[in-house]
Amino acid sequence: MKIAILGGTGKEGAGLGYRWAVAGHHIIIGSRVAERAEAKAAELTALLPGFGEPLQGMGNVAAAQAADLVILSVPYEAQKATLEEVKPALVGKLLISVVVPLKPPKLSQVWLPEAGSAAAEAQQLLGEQTRVAAAFQNVSAEHLLDLNHAIACDVLICGDKAADREIAAQLAQDAGMRGIHAGPLVNAGIVEGLTAVLISINIRHKIKHAGIRITGITD
C-alpha cells in the first residue's frame, strides 16, 4: 500500500514507517515542514537492510493527497490543526490514529477528551467522508528500528468497520506484531488510556518498552 504517516518524523511514526517499508509498502513521511520529512525519509532509507521500498518525504497535505491510507502519529495537541489542514485530502480514505491524549506533566495518569478518545474526536472533526480507526497506541518506539528485536506487544485495534480493523491487523503483522480486533471506535478510549498506564509501569520499573499481550487467543 501507499501509506502516508503524518507526524512521521517522530519516533513512533518513523519506526512504524521503517518496518512497513521493509515489508514492501510505499511509505511517505509527512511533516508540517516538508524539508524535515525529506530528511527523515532519507535517514530511514539509508537504514534499509538491502531490501524494502525507499521512503519519501513530503508536507502533510501532499503526503495525505498521495496516499491510499493515512496514519496520524502526531502529539495530541497537534491533532486538531493537522486534521483541519489535511481534511479535504482524507475524503474517502481510512485514517488510522496512533494519537494518545496525554496531559503534561502527569503523563502517567489517564486523561481523555470530551469525545471519549482522540480517535473519536478525529472522527467527529472529519465527518462521515473519512473512516477512522485506532491502533498502535500501546507500542513502544524503543526498538522499532531494530529489526532483530521482536516487539513483545499486541496491537489493539478499534474501528467501526471490520474491514478497516483487518487492514490495521495486517499492518501490525507486517511490522512484526499481532493485531487484535478490539471492537468499535467507541472502545478506543480504553486503548488510548492504557498508554498512560504503560508509562507508569515504565517509570516504576525504570524501563522504556512496557507493552501488553492478550492471552487465550491461539490463532
C-alpha positions in Angstrom: 0.0 0.0 0.0 0.9 3.6 -0.4 0.9 4.9 3.2 1.3 8.4 4.5 2.4 8.9 8.1 1.5 12.4 9.3 3.9 13.2 12.0 6.3 10.6 10.6 9.4 12.5 11.8 8.6 11.4 15.4 10.0 8.2 16.9 6.7 6.2 16.7 5.8 7.2 13.2 9.3 6.8 11.9 9.8 3.4 13.5 6.5 2.1 12.1 7.2 3.5 8.7 10.6 1.9 8.6 9.2 -1.5 9.4 6.4 -1.1 6.8 8.9 0.0 4.2 11.0 -3.2 4.9 7.8 -5.2 4.4 7.4 -3.7 0.9 4.9 -0.8 1.5 5.4 2.6 -0.2 5.9 5.0 2.8 5.5 8.7 2.7 6.8 10.6 5.7 4.7 13.7 6.4 5.5 16.7 8.4 4.4 20.4 8.8 7.8 21.2 7.2 8.5 19.3 4.0 12.3 19.6 4.4 12.1 17.8 7.8 10.1 15.0 6.2 12.5 14.6 3.4 15.5 14.5 5.8 13.8 11.8 7.9 12.9 9.8 4.8 16.5 9.8 3.6 17.7 8.8 7.1 15.4 5.9 7.2 16.1 4.8 3.6 19.8 4.7 4.5 18.9 2.1 7.2 17.1 -0.3 4.8 18.8 -3.7 5.0 19.3 -4.2 1.3 15.6 -4.7 0.6 12.3 -2.8 1.1 10.9 0.3 -0.5 12.7 3.7 -0.2 10.8 6.2 1.8 9.6 9.6 0.6 9.2 12.9 2.5 6.5 15.5 1.9 4.5 18.1 3.6 1.4 16.8 5.4 -1.1 17.9 2.8 0.9 16.5 -0.2 1.5 13.3 1.7 -2.2 12.7 2.5 -3.1 13.5 -1.1 -0.6 11.0 -2.5 -1.5 8.1 -0.2 -4.2 5.4 -0.2 -4.0 5.0 3.6 -3.1 7.7 6.2 -1.6 7.2 9.6 -1.9 10.0 12.2 1.1 10.0 14.5 1.2 13.5 16.0 1.1 14.7 19.6 -2.5 15.1 20.8 -2.1 18.9 21.0 -1.3 19.0 17.2 -4.1 16.7 16.1 -6.8 19.3 15.5 -4.7 21.7 13.5 -3.2 18.8 11.4 -6.6 17.3 10.6 -8.1 20.6 9.7 -5.3 21.2 7.3 -5.5 17.8 5.5 -9.2 17.2 5.8 -10.0 17.6 2.1 -7.2 15.1 1.2 -8.7 12.4 3.5 -12.1 12.2 1.8 -12.9 8.5 1.0 -9.8 7.2 2.8 -9.1 5.3 6.0 -7.2 7.2 8.7 -5.6 5.1 11.4 -4.9 7.2 14.5 -1.9 6.4 16.7 -2.6 9.6 18.8 -2.7 9.3 22.6 -4.3 12.2 24.6 -1.9 12.9 27.5 -1.9 15.9 29.8 1.6 17.1 30.8 3.1 17.0 33.2 1.1 14.0 34.6 1.8 11.7 31.6 1.3 8.6 33.8 -2.4 9.5 34.6 -5.2 8.6 32.2 -6.9 11.7 30.6 -9.4 11.5 27.8 -11.0 14.3 25.8 -14.8 15.0 25.9 -15.4 12.9 22.8 -14.1 9.9 24.7 -10.9 9.4 22.8 -8.6 11.2 20.4 -9.7 8.8 17.6 -13.4 9.6 18.3 -12.5 13.3 18.3 -10.8 12.9 14.9 -13.9 11.1 13.5 -16.1 13.9 14.7 -13.9 16.5 13.0 -13.5 14.6 9.7 -17.1 13.5 9.4 -18.5 10.5 7.6 -16.5 11.1 4.4 -13.4 9.6 6.2 -13.2 6.4 8.2 -11.2 6.5 11.4 -9.7 3.5 13.2 -7.3 3.5 16.2 -4.3 1.3 16.6 -0.6 1.1 17.7 -1.1 3.4 20.8 0.5 0.9 23.2 3.6 0.1 21.1 6.8 1.5 22.4 9.0 3.2 19.8 12.1 2.0 21.6 13.0 -1.0 19.4 11.1 -0.3 16.2 14.2 0.5 14.2 15.9 -2.8 15.4 14.6 -5.5 13.0 16.3 -8.2 15.1 14.3 -7.2 18.2 10.9 -9.0 18.5 8.3 -6.5 19.6 6.6 -8.2 22.5 3.4 -6.2 22.3 0.0 -6.9 20.8 -1.8 -4.2 18.9 -5.4 -3.5 20.0 -7.4 -2.2 17.0 -10.7 -0.3 17.3 -12.9 0.7 14.4 -16.5 0.6 13.3 -15.8 -1.5 10.2 -14.3 -4.9 10.4 -12.6 -4.4 7.0 -10.7 -1.4 8.4 -9.7 -3.2 11.5 -8.4 -6.0 9.3 -6.2 -3.5 7.4 -4.7 -2.4 10.6 -4.2 -6.0 11.7 -2.3 -6.7 8.5 -0.1 -3.7 9.1 0.6 -4.9 12.6 1.7 -8.3 11.2 3.9 -6.6 8.6 5.6 -4.7 11.4 6.2 -7.9 13.4 3.3 -7.7 15.8 -0.1 -9.3 16.3 -3.2 -7.2 15.7 -6.2 -7.9 17.9 -9.7 -6.7 16.9 -10.9 -4.7 20.0 -14.3 -3.6 18.9 -15.8 -0.4 17.6 -14.3 3.1 17.8 -16.1 3.8 21.0 -13.7 1.4 22.7 -10.6 3.5 21.6 -10.6 5.5 24.9 -9.7 2.4 26.9 -6.9 1.5 24.4 -5.5 5.1 24.4 -5.7 5.2 28.2 -3.6 2.1 28.5 -0.6 4.2 27.3 -0.6 6.3 30.4 -0.7 3.0 32.4 2.3 1.7 30.5 4.1 5.0 31.1 3.5 4.5 34.8 4.8 0.9 34.6 7.9 2.1 32.7 8.6 4.7 35.4 8.1 2.2 38.3 10.4 -0.4 36.7 12.9 2.0 35.1 12.3 0.7 31.6 11.1 2.2 28.3 9.3 -0.6 26.5 6.4 -2.0 28.5 3.7 -3.5 26.3 0.6 -5.6 26.5 -0.2 -9.2 25.5 -3.6 -10.7 25.2 -3.8 -14.3 26.4 -6.2 -17.1 25.4 -6.0 -16.5 21.6 -4.5 -19.3 19.7 -4.6 -18.1 16.1 
